[in-house]
Each structure stands twice: as structure tokens, then as C-alpha cells.
Amino acid sequence: MKPALSYHSSPLPQSWAELPQGRWMANAIEQQLNAWWPRIFGYHLLKVGPLSSELDSSLCPIKHQIRLGTDETTCSLLAEPDALPLTEHAVDAVLLAHCLEFYPDPHHIVREAHRVLMPNGYVLLTGYNPLSNAGLLKLWPGVKQQLPWSGRFFTPGRVRDWLHLLGFELIHEQRFFWSGLLGHYKADSGWQRWCERYLGYFGACYVLIARKREHPLTPIRPKWQKIPSFQPAVKGISARQSSG
């Protein structure tokens, strides 16, 4: 497997408005997550990064929602996604919205999310789909220095492997937002609805929802068996010899 570690970081978008068609994509992500928020319970929800912090999660029953980032005007906790200042098993859900693409070590970000999650906690993760029109644009040299193409796009299958290696159980995957991220996004057009329905696999965005599973270890106890000091046949022989 090709390592995800990179020594070249990409500029980090501080708002959805900085991304092409970012507002429309944020609305599409919110629609996908709105079906899941009512199912997630607990005490603490961690929204990692400025893009996660901007998403509406008002339908989530968790009232204490922590916005983590580096801008003190919009975040309640100042830190980097790959160095969360939280103890183990501290939160019930973690939202990683388009967070892996713009950091040098995205796998470590997922490991940090796993570390701070409670057992059976949720991780909700979104990203750019490289198997889409937007992903193919990375082959055009003219956009490589622009957001979001300056970041690295990871396939949903690769991110699934990271989750499985850490012990997550994937419970939902969806690809959506069929667009090349160029020009004006027409969400209500008949052509757009047709593409969303039949070409959704090649959508520019994907969402993965997984739960942290921890199986308790049950020690295998040895079955001790008392072994007689003499075999029955030996005892019988010894008894007949002594009687003679």
C-alpha cells in the first residue's frame, strides 16, 4: 500500500466559501448527515477543522459540540487535527469533513480520532472522490496549485482500509454531488438530478460513517487434568505379582 505520509502540506481552506462550489457541497453534505445525526447520542461531539465547524449539526442530540481548529475567532478549542489535546475515550462522535486532503499525515488524523473516541463512538468522514470529474481535473497542470486540487484526494476504499485497520466498523458509505467543481452548480436542473441518480458513484464527494468497536479479550484457561502416577495395566500386573 502506498504510504499516505507526505512532507508537502497543502494550504488549508478556512471556509467552504474558499472552495469551488463549496457552499453547495456543504449543503449536500449536511443533507447526507441529517439522516444520521438523530441516531448519535452521548455527551461530546468533536468537529475537527474549520470546514467541520461550519457544518450544521443542530439535529444531533449531543448538546456539547466542540469546534477544533487554529482560528480562535471561530473555534472553541485551538489545536491541530493530528495532535488532539484530549484523553482517550473522551468524546462520543468525531466529524472529519474534508480534513484528510490538506494535512501531511492523514492516517495519523484517523488514529487520533480513534484514540479519543469512546467505544462504540461514531466517526463521520467526508472527502473528495478522486474517481470523479473533479478528481480527474488534478491531471490538468493549471489547477494543481489551486484549492482543492492542491491537496491529495484519497479513494473511499483506501480510507475504508484505514478505518478497518484501526478497528472501526463501517456502517454507511455514500458518493454524491456529481460535479466537476467548475462554473455554477445547478442543483435543481433535470440533468443534475439524472446524474445524481445514475452516476452517483462518480460523485465529487463521499461520506463514510463508522463505529469504533472494541472486543473484550477472554483469556483461555488451561484444562488441567490429573494424570495417575501408574497406568491401570501396571497396577494390575503389580497386584498379581504381589499375590503370587
Phi, psi and omega in degrees: 000132179294130183294145180273347183292133178223146180261009179241105180277153180258153174304135184267121177293136181264355181201155176295335180294339179280349183258146177300127182055031185295319180296318179292322178293320177299320178295321179293321178295318179299321178295322178293319184280337182299333178285343184253334182305316181296345181270353186256121182239164178147204185242333187222129173243126181255120178254108189267122176094159182294327180291320176296321184294332182279343182286142180281120178236033183292339178282352179283130179295343179288119184276323182274102182245119186262125177260113184254132178185197182247359179256113185291344180281336183243348185245148178264347178222119183268116180188170176264148181299335181266009177213072185286127181276054182228152177281171177295145176058046185261334185232162183261341179205147179230129177253121178240088182265112178049049184256331187285335188289337193244016180237150185297326185233079183295329180296324179292329176297318178294322178296321178295320177298319178296321183295317186275351181281144170290155171304136185070012175286165185253143166240129179244118191231133175233157180194174177277136181271114179293340179269059182209173176300320179295322179292323180292337179294342177297340178285348180271117185301337185290345183246001186295338180261006182251152174286140001268001188288348175288343176272183180251131180262131179247137180293151176303326179296322179291319178293325175301318179299318178299317181296316181295321180297330181273353178100015176279150172250116180287126181243349179200139174217135180211137173248140187201185179062070179285109183193153173267002179065022177241139178079200183268135181270120181254092186290333186261005181284152179296322178297319181294318179296322179296317180295320179297326184279318188254342181240026183298333179300331181259024177295154183287346185229152174221155176231136176236133178235126184221160178242143178279120181249133175230116181264124180294143180274126178256114182294142178270112181276135179291142177270099180284135180232126180286120180261125179296148182289335179231145175285150181304321181296320179295320178299318181295317179297317181296323182290320181291322179296322181289331179285331179284000000 
